[in-house]
Amino acid sequence: MGFADSRVAEARTGADQAAPAQSGRSGGDEGANPAPIPVKLVVAGGFGVGKTTMVGAVSEIPPLTTEEEMTIASEGIDDLSGVERKETTTVALDFGRITISDEVVLYLFGAPGQNRFWPLWNDLALGAVGAVVLVDTRKLQEAFASVDFFERRGIPFVVAVNIFDDGYRYEPEEVRDALVIPPEVPIVICDARDRALCKNALVTLVRHAIDRTPSEPA
């Protein structure tokens, strides 16, 4: 088991212990509800785009983070344009959980943004129902790699335009044209600090993933 897998297993165990026990069909209790369906989602995007903030804002449990202080070793490697005051960075993943309904629970995996940590993306994407690609309008070009990653793997995704105080307020269709996003991919406006807007982005993703799933024959 790799580092990322072990941290995820640890987080899942902690989350299960922190959450109230889910009722299930046991002991012949015909009236009990079945356990909710776990849905794995990835929150991706470039460096400093707000992935850790989004997971923390929307998670109903204290999120697991692998934040480390940035040192002079990252100078000349990480592009700090627009995030000059950033002092920490994700080196493996972020993990959170949000209950959408009695039937569905979302498990959120935030991916690291730096290129040197990209090998972890393949592990985080395994079994994912879909992904949110966070976009910083000050650095739109950094979103191309994330969009390409999920397109190549056939993983449904939505684009969430994160609002920064000093960022240009592009309209969704302007972002679609700039990033050459297919018309069927939803684009939403999102503030990674706002729980309601983050939840809306996740619900939009789940609906998009359901629409992309072929119907089973009757």
C-alpha positions, 0 to 999 in steps of 0.5 A: 500500500502506497503513502496516499492509499495508507493516508486515505485508509486512515482517513476513512477509518477516522471518518467512520468512527466520527460519524453516527452509526448508519442503520442497515438491514441486520438482525431481521429488521425489515424497516431499517434503511440500507447503508448510503452509497459511497461516491468518490469524487476528486477535486483537482486543478493547478497549484494554489487554485483553492482545492484544500480550501474547497474540501475544508469548506464543504466537509462535514468532518474535520478534513484530512490534509497533508499540508507542509510549509513551503521552503526556499527549495520550491523557489523557481519550481512552484509558480507563486503568481497570484498566491505570493502569500501562500505558505503551505502546500498539499504534498499528497492529498486532502480528504473530506466527506459530505452527506448529500442525502440518506442514500448518497455520501460523497468522499472528496479527494483533493489532488496536489497541484504541483507537477512533481506530485502528479503521479499521485493523480492516477491513484486518486482517480481510481474508482472516482465517479467524477471530478471538479476542476477548479479554475483560477481566472488569473492563470487559466492556462494552468487548467488545460492539464487538469481538463486533459487528464480527465478527458483522456481517462473518460472521467466525468468532470465539471469546471468550477471557476473559483472567485478570487478578489483580484481575479477577472470575473469571466462569464462561464461561456468565456471560460468554456471558449478559452479552455475549449470545454465541450458543450456538455460539460457544466461550468459553474461559478464557485467560491472555494470558501463558501460551503453552499457554492461548493456543495452546488458544484458537487451536486452538479458533478454528481448529476452530470456523472449520472447523465453520463452513465449508460442506462441499464436494460430493463 
